[in-house]
Amino acid sequence: MLLVLLVSSWLAWDCIRDRSLQGRLLQAAPDSLPNEPQLMAYALPRGQVGYRDHCRQCHGEQLQGNPASGVPNLADSDWLYGTGRVVEIERVVLYGIRSGLPRSWNLADMPAFARPEPYARYKISPLNARQVSDVTTYLLSLRDKSQDPAAAARGSAVYQSPEQGQCVDCHTNDARGDNGIGAPDLTDAVWLYGDGSRAAIERSIEAGRAGTCPGWRARLPPAQIREIALFVYSRRIHQ
Amino acid sequence: MIHGPLFGDPAAINPRRAMFLYALGALLGLGLAGYGLFTAEGTVVRKVPPESVALVNNRPILRSDFSTQLENETGAPFSQATRAQQLKVLGDMVREELLVQRGLELDFAETDQDTRNALVSAMTQLAVAQVTLAGVPDEATLRRYFAEHREKYATPGSLTVEDWFLPGTLHADSGVSDAIVSALRDQPATDVAVRYGLKRATGADQDWYWVAELHLGRALFQHVKSLRAGEVAGPLVQADGVHFAVVRENEAPVLLSFEKSQPQVAGDYARSAQNRLTQDTLTFLRNRSRILIADEYSDYKP
């Protein structure tokens, strides 16, 4: 009888403690949580389980992503949407990217410039084969000064043009991208799709890109979503 | 009144212990029932759940949404927001929720076109959400889809063509067309144009196959697309005259491997699944609905 009482008491205490920690976890401002060792110790193992069950299929066991299918690496310091804060990661887990949920990240796609109608959202003119090649040369020249300067200059003109490529609208003047809309930095060595080769860049310009990530708002409890966000945050490289 | 020790010999009959355990069981059952009753979804609660910052008629406003809206409005991290800013945003969100709830009560979907558009869009997007949540299909499924739509996954191909034409008509047996074709093969096109009075139809800029087809017209494009650089297509009679096309460069579309096409294949597969799901939903809705069409539109078919 005493044993039953002890086990029951322990279970009850564990349940109360669990509820208390979960309550604190949810009530805290997300970005303050990494400074709460007790809550992090509580959340991370659970977040790892949540990640394994819901995110690993695409992002991989080590959060390394997959450039062949445009799945971003979550373990590096290069963040496509936002700057990698807990609140931003949590938002992606909650609502996703182009997930069909009204609050998902869905502000822009990469147009398919080799198609008759490159962009579904509004009218953009296609680029011809020479222009795609020139824009690619321009992008390669940002990291490799041995590229043909004349082609790079032509490519830069198309890149900056408000009538033709309109690349500048999303990727910005200096091609460093815009993490407010998920436009990647084109000047660094991190490539979301492919390996940064001429062929891979041309393919992105010709065929367009619009990756998706599901939103778990309706499927997972809020605590688990926050735990997953904290787990991902804990595994990324901080700069 | 039952007297005696509460816990004595476990093997002996003890009415006092039996009553105590009955009472304990009853209390436990009542506790569990009460907990279930007052915490079930849809139950009116008086306490805001930890993941929410407010409840408006039992509809939660998530802390996460609150943080995001606050950051969007102030342009600064949540931690830097003042109390006044936090309360203002909270007030805005509560106001929005109240108005949305009232809008639902007034059934704006019946009369307001913007609301109807938003609902139709949300329903369409629901298919996107369901397909996205289902996760990425396995590689075998994607490969099957890729094989079924093989021709879609190719480079666009590019052509550089000079399209020259002789206005009017030309007798087939005059020998002039052969002379023009021969000259265009070996000599600068501008010289040949001067000699025979040819006019230029389109530029020589490099362009995709589909653009070349638009510029040249289907018939001339069909002639041109199998030619190599330096070869000449023609003569081909069209409305404005007899055309001769000089191919300067021809890079035919190349089928891409599955590995190189994977993101497109996954996207296309998802879109086709979304379309199927939307169609299935519409079929289901039609089947369970009673739709009456006026006699004059009796030829209506869904």
Interface residues (C-beta under 8 A of the other chain):
Chain A: M1 Q22 G23 R24 L25 L26 Q27 A29 P30 D31 S32 Q57 C58 A68 S69 G70 R85 V87 E90 R91 L94 G96 R98 S99 G100 L101 P102 R103 A114 R115 P116 P126 N128 A129 R130 Y193 R203 E206 A207 R209 A210 G211 T212 C213 P214 G215 W216 R219 P222 A223 I225
Chain B: F7 P10 P49 P50 E51 L62 R63 S64 D65 S67 T68 E71 P77 F78 S79 A122 Q125 L126 A127 V128 A129 Q130 V131 T132 L133 G135 V136 T155 P156 S158 D205 Q206 D207 W208 W210 V211 E251 E259 K260 Q262 P263 Q264 A266 G267 A270
